[in-house]
Amino acid sequence: MSLIHINKKIVRNLVIIIGVAAIGLTSTQALFRDVEQSQQGKFVVGTLDMTVEGSGGQAAESIIVENIGENSTVNGGKTWTIHNVGSLPGKLIFKLENIRNFENGCNEPEALVDASCDNPGEGEGELGASISTVVSLDRGEGLQSVIISTLGNDQVDQYLSQWQANAGTIVIPPSGSVDVKFEWLADQYAFGNEVQSDEVVFDVVYELEQIVPGN
């Protein structure tokens, strides 16, 4: 047998061995797999909602005080219960908006002391500046005052800024509630003829803001 014939045989045998090894390598790389499918996924958005009730569980009433001056002292108050009827906790915010003092014209006694009688209308009345207000909050330890101001045109921002500074973060959990009382006072020495026929109107605003974790 020639050397060339032997070498060819060796080469042929090597090729067969390499081929068998390749088949074995391929078979060892096969992957086992099992697939399981979970039930349907779902994302549900929570709710943030509140109701505002007056005393006795009645719907919140507007504040209307008429014929000021009939008694020597004008005072009163309203208490509201704010309920979180949603599914998410919320931060309570209280403020007044749209404070407007109206002159409503001047009679002779008022004209003697009121310099704005020549320009009657919105923003010219003096009544609001003569009415002191106190807003109190019940954190579970009884009512405590958090806002003291008047109903003057320039005091509207005081309600929100004092609430934020003095009340802090008031969180109402789902199904929870908080009581807020709004009181007003104008005694016989707080005003004179300059407020005759004057009128002050304003909006009491409650907001419930979602609590964001980490903020």
C-alpha positions as CSV (number, residue, x, y, z in Angstrom):
1,M,0.0,0.0,0.0
2,S,1.4,3.3,-1.0
3,L,1.9,6.2,1.4
4,I,-0.4,8.4,-0.7
5,H,-3.2,5.9,-0.4
6,I,-2.7,5.7,3.4
7,N,-2.8,9.5,3.7
8,K,-6.0,9.7,1.7
9,K,-7.6,7.1,4.0
10,I,-6.5,9.0,7.1
11,V,-7.9,12.3,5.7
12,R,-11.2,10.5,4.8
13,N,-11.5,9.1,8.3
14,L,-10.8,12.5,9.9
15,V,-13.6,14.1,7.8
16,I,-16.0,11.5,9.0
17,I,-15.0,12.1,12.6
18,I,-15.3,15.9,12.3
19,G,-18.8,15.4,10.7
20,V,-20.0,13.2,13.5
21,A,-18.6,15.7,16.1
22,A,-20.5,18.6,14.4
23,I,-23.7,16.6,14.5
24,G,-23.2,15.9,18.2
25,L,-22.4,19.6,18.9
26,T,-25.5,20.7,17.1
27,S,-27.7,18.4,19.0
28,T,-26.3,19.6,22.4
29,Q,-27.3,23.2,21.5
30,A,-31.1,22.4,21.4
31,L,-33.1,24.5,23.9
32,F,-36.0,23.4,26.0
33,R,-38.9,25.8,26.1
34,D,-42.2,26.1,28.1
35,V,-44.6,28.9,27.5
36,E,-47.2,30.0,30.1
37,Q,-49.7,32.9,29.6
38,S,-51.0,34.9,32.5
39,Q,-54.6,36.2,32.7
40,Q,-55.5,39.4,31.0
41,G,-53.6,42.5,32.4
42,K,-55.5,45.6,33.4
43,F,-54.7,49.2,34.4
44,V,-57.5,51.0,36.2
45,V,-57.3,54.8,36.8
46,G,-58.2,55.8,40.4
47,T,-60.7,58.6,41.1
48,L,-60.4,61.8,43.0
49,D,-63.7,63.4,43.9
50,M,-65.1,65.3,46.8
51,T,-68.4,66.6,48.1
52,V,-68.9,69.7,50.3
53,E,-71.7,69.7,52.8
54,G,-73.0,72.3,55.2
55,S,-74.0,71.6,58.8
56,G,-76.5,68.8,59.3
57,G,-75.4,67.0,56.1
58,Q,-77.2,69.4,53.9
59,A,-75.7,70.7,50.6
60,A,-73.4,73.6,51.1
61,E,-75.2,76.9,51.1
62,S,-74.2,80.3,49.7
63,I,-73.2,83.0,52.2
64,I,-75.7,85.8,52.0
65,V,-75.9,88.6,54.6
66,E,-78.3,91.4,53.9
67,N,-79.3,94.7,55.5
68,I,-76.1,95.1,57.4
69,G,-76.4,97.9,59.9
70,E,-79.8,96.7,61.2
71,N,-77.9,95.3,64.2
72,S,-74.9,96.9,65.9
73,T,-72.7,93.9,65.2
74,V,-72.6,91.7,62.1
75,N,-71.2,88.3,62.7
76,G,-71.8,84.7,61.7
77,G,-70.2,81.6,60.3
78,K,-70.5,78.6,58.1
79,T,-69.1,75.1,58.6
80,W,-68.5,72.8,55.7
81,T,-67.5,69.1,55.8
82,I,-65.4,68.1,52.9
83,H,-65.6,64.4,52.0
84,N,-63.2,62.5,49.8
85,V,-65.6,60.2,47.9
86,G,-62.9,59.0,45.4
87,S,-60.5,56.1,45.7
88,L,-57.3,58.2,45.9
89,P,-56.0,60.4,48.8
90,G,-56.1,64.1,48.1
91,K,-54.5,67.3,49.4
92,L,-57.1,69.9,50.5
93,I,-56.7,73.5,49.4
94,F,-59.0,76.4,50.5
95,K,-59.0,79.8,48.9
96,L,-61.3,82.7,48.1
97,E,-61.6,84.0,44.5
98,N,-63.2,87.0,42.8
99,I,-63.6,89.3,45.7
100,R,-65.5,92.2,44.4
101,N,-66.6,95.3,46.3
102,F,-69.4,97.3,44.7
103,E,-70.2,100.9,45.6
104,N,-73.9,100.8,44.4
105,G,-74.2,104.5,44.3
106,C,-74.1,107.0,47.2
107,N,-76.8,108.8,49.1
108,E,-76.2,112.2,50.7
109,P,-74.7,111.0,54.0
110,E,-72.3,108.6,52.2
111,A,-71.3,111.3,49.7
112,L,-70.0,113.5,52.5
113,V,-67.4,110.9,53.6
114,D,-66.9,108.7,50.6
115,A,-64.4,109.9,48.0
116,S,-65.4,107.2,45.5
117,C,-69.0,108.3,45.1
118,D,-68.2,110.0,41.7
119,N,-67.2,106.6,40.3
120,P,-69.6,104.0,41.7
121,G,-69.2,100.4,40.6
122,E,-67.1,97.3,41.0
123,G,-64.0,97.7,43.1
124,E,-65.1,101.0,44.6
125,G,-67.0,99.7,47.6
126,E,-65.5,99.9,51.2
127,L,-67.6,97.2,52.9
128,G,-65.2,94.2,52.4
129,A,-62.3,96.0,54.1
130,S,-64.6,96.4,57.2
131,I,-65.4,92.8,57.5
132,S,-62.9,90.6,59.4
133,T,-62.8,86.9,58.5
134,V,-61.4,83.8,60.2
135,V,-61.0,80.4,58.6
136,S,-60.6,77.5,61.0
137,L,-59.6,73.9,60.3
138,D,-60.4,70.8,62.4
139,R,-57.4,68.3,62.2
140,G,-59.1,66.0,64.7
141,E,-58.2,68.2,67.7
142,G,-60.9,70.8,67.4
143,L,-61.1,73.9,65.2
144,Q,-57.9,76.0,64.9
145,S,-57.7,79.2,63.0
146,V,-55.4,79.2,59.9
147,I,-56.5,82.3,58.1
148,I,-57.2,85.8,59.4
149,S,-58.0,88.5,56.8
150,T,-60.6,90.9,55.5
151,L,-62.8,90.9,52.4
152,G,-60.9,93.8,50.9
153,N,-60.2,93.7,47.2
154,D,-56.4,93.5,47.8
155,Q,-56.7,90.6,50.3
156,V,-57.8,87.8,47.9
157,D,-54.3,86.3,47.8
158,Q,-54.1,86.1,51.6
159,Y,-56.5,83.2,51.8
160,L,-54.4,80.8,49.7
161,S,-51.0,82.0,51.0
162,Q,-52.1,81.7,54.7
163,W,-53.7,78.3,54.1
164,Q,-50.5,77.0,52.6
165,A,-48.3,78.5,55.4
166,N,-50.5,77.7,58.4
167,A,-52.5,74.7,57.5
168,G,-49.7,72.8,55.7
169,T,-50.5,69.7,53.8
170,I,-54.0,68.5,54.7
171,V,-54.5,65.0,53.3
172,I,-58.0,63.5,53.1
173,P,-57.8,59.7,52.5
174,P,-60.5,57.9,50.6
175,S,-63.8,57.9,52.6
176,G,-62.2,60.5,54.9
177,S,-63.5,64.0,55.7
178,V,-62.3,67.4,57.1
179,D,-64.3,70.2,58.7
180,V,-63.6,73.9,57.7
181,K,-65.3,76.9,59.3
182,F,-65.6,80.3,57.8
183,E,-66.5,83.2,60.2
184,W,-67.0,86.9,59.7
185,L,-67.3,89.9,62.0
186,A,-67.9,93.6,61.6
187,D,-68.7,95.4,64.8
188,Q,-70.4,98.8,65.1
189,Y,-67.0,100.6,65.1
190,A,-65.7,98.9,62.0
191,F,-67.7,101.0,59.5
192,G,-69.6,104.2,59.0
193,N,-71.6,106.0,56.4
194,E,-69.0,105.2,53.7
195,V,-70.4,101.6,53.4
196,Q,-74.1,102.5,52.9
197,S,-75.6,100.4,50.1
198,D,-72.2,98.8,49.5
199,E,-71.9,95.1,48.6
200,V,-69.2,92.5,48.6
201,V,-69.3,89.2,46.8
202,F,-66.8,86.4,46.6
203,D,-66.3,82.7,45.7
204,V,-65.3,80.1,48.3
205,V,-63.2,77.5,46.5
206,Y,-62.2,74.0,47.7
207,E,-59.8,72.0,45.7
208,L,-58.7,68.3,46.3
209,E,-55.3,67.7,44.6
210,Q,-54.0,64.2,44.0
211,I,-51.0,63.2,46.3
212,V,-48.0,62.3,44.1
213,P,-45.6,59.9,45.9
214,G,-42.2,61.5,46.5
215,N,-43.5,65.1,46.3
